[in-house]
């Protein structure tokens, strides 16, 4: 088998979209199990997500970062909130020229009439989530002090060019599977 054919046989192309939640976690677990059993060495994954649950995003980040498959992540439109953490699990990362990223602190809605002790539990949980996600962000990206200040109190939006400057992506490039390959949806 030629080197190009062998390389192609060890690569696979996927799309992953929707809310970051327990359903997505299950789909990713199943897909990675199938990839591993099939001998996939490199998985190219186009992500489209506006976020979801912090714990589910952290679980997938940790799982994909240590999986027996190398992940190349792509943003073709929007990767936001906890989906950014999922995106950062890729060993290489790309975004289309028109793609955007958004990162922000955790948030929650308290039940109407919640008592102070219940509100304290919510606040402590949000602080713990923020510490976990910020440690991953700081490991992978380099924001300016001004960008970190925006992130502290508001949504921080990054274009693909901003993301490249921040080292969130390796380059501005589209998800472009070779002609004839099977593209699977996770």
N, C-alpha and C positions, 0 to 999 in steps of 0.2 A: 504494500500500500504506500502511495507517495506521502510525503510529509504533509502536504496540504489536505489530502483526503483524511489522513489520520487525525490531524488537528480538527477538521470539521466534524469527524465522527465523535470527538470528545467534547464538542461544544453543543449547547442547546439554547433555544430562544424562547422566552416566556413573557407574558404580561401579567401584572398583578394590580388590581384596582379595587377601590371601595374603601369602606371604613376599616380602620385598624381596630379589630375586636377579636373575640375568641373564635369566631368563624374563620377569619383570615389566618389566625394562628394555626388552626386545624388544617386548613388548605395548604399552608406553607409546610407544615410538618409532613403531610402526605406527599407533597411534590418533591421535597428534598429526599425523602425515603426512596421514591421512585427514581430520582436522579442518581442517587448513590448506587442503587441496585443495577441501573442501566449503564453505569460506567461514565456518566457525565463528569467531566473534570472542571469545565467552566460553563456557568449558566449566565446568560445575558438576560437581565430582567428589567422591563419597562414598568415603572411604578407610577400610578396615578391615584393619589389619595389626599384628602383634606384632613386626615388625622383620625383620632379616635381615642382609645383608652391607653393611658401611659403604661400600665403594667403589661398589656399585650404587645405594645411596641418595643418595650425593653426586653421582653421574652424573645421576640423574633430577632432583635439586634444581637443578643447573646448567642442564640441558636445559630443564626446564619454566619456570625463572625467565627464560629468554631466548627462549622459543618465540614464534611469531607469534600465539599464542592467549593470552588472559587466563584464568587459572585461579582459580576460586573453590572452595576446599577445605572439606569437611565431615567431621566426626568423628561418626559415629552410634553408636559403641560403644567401640572401643579403637584408639588410635594410639600405638604404643610403640616405644622404642628408635630405630633409624635411620629408621623410618617417620615420626617426628616431623620429621626434617629434610626428608623428601619433602613432608610436609604444609605446612611453612613456605614452600614455593615458591609457594603461592597468594598472589595480590595481595589477596584477602579470604579470611578464614578463620572458620568457624563450628563449633560443637559442640553436640550435643544435651544437654539437661539431665543425662542419665544417662551421658554419655560420660566417658572418662578418657584421660589422657595419662601416659606414663611415659618419663622420660629417665634415662640412666645412662652411665657411662664404658664404653669398649670392653672386651671380654674375649675371651680365646682359650684353647684347651686345647692344651697341648704334647703331643707324642707321648711315650709312655712311654719312659724312658731317653734323653730328649733331652739333648744335650751343652750345656754352658754357652754356646758360641758360637751355637748354634741358639736357645737361650732369649733371648739378647741381641737377636737379630734380631726375635723375636716382640715383645719389650718395646718396642723402638724403633718397630716398626710400630704397636703400640697407642698409643704416645705421639703419633705423627704423626696417627693417626685421631682421637684425642681433641682435638688442637689444631685440626684441620679442622672437626670437628663443633661444638666449643665456640665457634669464631669465628662460625659461622652462628647458633647459639643466641643469642649476645650481640648479634648484629646485629638479631634479630627480637623478642627477649623481654626482659623486665625481671624477673628473679627477686630475691627478698630475699636478703640475705647468709646468712640461715639456710637458705634453699632451695639456694643455691649450695654451702653447706657439706655438705648432704645429698647433693647431686649429686656432690660430690668423692669420696665413699666408698661410696655406696649408690644404690639406685633411688629416684628422686624421682617420686612420683605426684601428679598434678594433676587435680582435678575440672574440670568445665567452668567453674565460677565462679572457681577458682584460675587457670585458663588465661586467663580474661578479665582478671583483675587483672594478670596478668603480660604482657598484650598479645599472648599467643600466638594468641588469637582476637579477632575484632572484636565478636562477640556470641554469646550462647547462643541457638541457633536450629537447627531441624531441617532436614535435607535434605528438601525438599518440592517435587518437580517438579510443574509444572502438569498438570492432568488432560489426558490425550490425547497428551502428548509421548512420544516414544520414548526409553526409557532403555537405554543400551548398556553392556554390561560390557566393561571393558578387560582 
